[in-house]
Amino acid sequence: MTRFSHAEFPRARPRRLRSDAGVRRLVAESRLSADDLVWPLFIHADSGETAIEAMPGVRRLGATALLTAAERALELGIPAIALFPAIDPALKTADGREAWNEQGLVQHSIATIKQRFPELVIIADVALDPFTSHGQDGMIDDQARVLNDETIAVLIRQALSLAQAGADFVAPSDMMDGRVGAIRDALESAGHHDTRILAYAAKYASGFYGPFRAAVGSAQQLGNADKRTYQMDPANSDEALREVALDIAEGADAVMVKPGMPYLDIVSRVSQAFSVPTFVYQVSGEYTMLRTAVDNGLLDSSVIAESLLAFRRAGAAAILTYFAADVAAQL
Ligand code: PBG
């Protein structure tokens, strides 16, 4: 590391490397490219599109709009999408069984996209919250405690149905202990050797997920309950390294840190400590903050790309962001 002391001035003038755009480009240490982006999309069983009030500019897509978005991703050079379903409340149950329905909304959507656009990478979430009548990511007991091992049995069925439908990645986002290993074993036994696991390894119990819960319709189900008995405490950093180490040992191909911007220190530590790709999720609340500030003229729209570049600088290999298409269109 070079250190500039006062004595070195004026021989050392860091501004020389900033004085024109060409040189700035030459010496840039990180770069943002459409190649690094994953576009999360909300889907529903209705044929039309509905606005999501908590996420200005984001819509729940029907089958036709989903195919249009998939095509747009490819045109913009975005390699991957991630699917999140808003499930008909009538299909929600205590055990979330709709999660592994082979004809379910997500499974059907994956198959349809894969038929039209086989080269588009599809990341499918593994967690029960869009499907449970109580909005938790897992099964609960009579005192509403979230059950770990019972939940894993359901997550396995869900992961297998998603792999069967053609998902390129299954992405457990539930934070149950031991689920990555159990899902890996089940995928191997079923012959899905090449289905990758993107583990939401360091996922914090965050208020920044609020708009997402409104988007998939789990907020109402959850009520005043929270997810702090399984998602991580925002106070912790060493614990994130332990979670990541466990998920890698259990067979995760890539790991995720979530949320993004308030957790850049975690992205940095994880990406330096491990040699699997670190994904980061710029979550719904981060999107809404930036979107509304830009839409109201309070911040310049350049903050969007800047926020994504910061993830790259911190060491992220890939970024899930609701801005993916907007940013890719500018790059
Ligand atoms: C649920 C899940 C959540 C998100 C992705 N998967 C919400 C939660 O854990 O409550 C949040 C994504 C976002 O806020 O954009 N398993």
Residues whose N, C-alpha, C, O or C-beta is under 5 A from the ligand:
A	BS01	PBG	A127 D129 D137 S173 D174 F208 Y209 F212 V283 S284 G285
